[in-house]
Amino acid sequence: MAALRLGSLPPTTLTGITVTKKCERFNGGFKVVGDGGGDNGFPPFLPKEIEKIKDPFARNLARRIKRLPVQIGCSESYIMSSCVQPLAQTDANPVALLHCFDSSCLEWRRAYPLLEESGLEAWALDILGWGFSDLGRLPPCNVASKRYHFYQLWKSYIKRPMVLVGPSLGAAVAIDFAVNYPEAVEKLVLINPSVYAEGTGNLAKLPKVVAYAGVSLLKTFPLRLYANLLAFDGIPLSKSLDWTNVGRLHCHMPWWKDATVNFMVSGGYNVVSKIKQVKQKTLIICGENDKIVSNQLAMRLRFELPNASMQRLPDCGHLCHVDKPRNVVKLIADFARAK
C-alpha cells in the first residue's frame, strides 16, 4: 500500500508518551522517517552529554539513531523505540545487533559501518529498558516484556528471519528470543556469551531503597571506567575515558534508574535450561583475553548447543565488536552468507 505522507505531526500523546515526529501512515499506524536533529545533527532525544563524546564513530552512529513506534498492547499503546535502521533492504536475511547488559546500540559504533560496507542489512537495536527509547510511562522491564517488545519490533519492521547477534548478556537475550520465537531467527552469533548466570540472584530480593542505591553506584564514572578497563586490553587512558562516556550515555535518560531497578528485582535472565532447546545454527566468537567471561564457559556452551561452532580472536578482550571490529564483521558476514 502506498504511504500517505503526513509531514511533521504536532505533539500528540500515544498512551501517555508525548512525541513530535516526522511520520508517515502505513496500515493504520505510524512509522518514524526522521527525527530532526540538534546543533550537531544528533537526535533531540539523546542526552546532552553526547556533545562531550569525542569518538567519531560514536558520534556518527548517534546521528543515525531513530525512534520507531512499537505496539506493546492495545491498538493505541506504543513505545517509541530507539534503534539504527539500515539504509536499504537487501535480498538476504537481515542481521540484528543486540548489546550487552545495561548498554545501547552505540556498542556497534565501530562495526556497524563495516557491516554496511560488506553489503549486509543491519539493524542495531536497543533492548527495552536500556538505550534511548521513550519510556516516560515506564513499562515492565522484565525478561518477558523485553522479549515481547523485541518481537513486536521484529514483526512490525524487520519481518524476516534474522541472523541475531548477541554479545555478553545479549547472548542470553538472543537465546531466550530464539527459543520463544524460532520463526524470527535464522542463525545466532554469540560474542563472549554470558549465559550461565542464574538471573540477578540475591539482587532480586533487595529492598527497593537498597536496589536504588546499588543502581546509583552502577551509573558512577569510576565504576564504569573500571569495567571499561577490564573489557579492553591496552587502550590509551584518554580513549578509555571517552569510551566510558559512550558506555554510560544512556544512564542519563530520565527513566534509566527506574527501568534498571525494575529489571533487577524481576530476576533477570536465566537461560541455562533453554540452551539445548536452541535449534538455530550458532557461531560463538570468543576473545582470548576476555577478563569478564571465562573462555571455558564459551567452550562449555559450544558443546551444549546442538549446532554450534566457535572462533577465537587473539589479543582481544570482552567487547570483540569494539576491540576487533573488522575481524568480527568478517566472521558475521561469512557466517550469515554460508548455506
Salt bridges, closest charged atoms under 4 A:
GLU24 OE1 - ARG5 NH1 3.82
GLU24 OE2 - LYS31 NZ 3.68
ASP35 OD1 - LYS21 NZ 3.46
GLU49 OE2 - LYS48 NZ 3.41
GLU49 OE2 - HIS252 ND1 3.69
ASP55 OD2 - ARG109 NE 3.15
ASP102 OD2 - ARG224 NH2 2.27
ASP102 OD1 - HIS250 NE2 2.76
GLU107 OE1 - HIS321 NE2 2.83
GLU116 OE1 - ARG64 NH1 2.83
GLU121 OE1 - ARG160 NH2 2.45
ASP176 OD2 - ARG147 NE 2.80
ASP176 OD1 - LYS274 NZ 2.54
ASP233 OD1 - LYS291 NZ 3.38
ASP290 OD2 - HIS318 ND1 2.92
GLU304 OE2 - ARG300 NE 2.96
ASP334 OD2 - LYS330 NZ 2.70
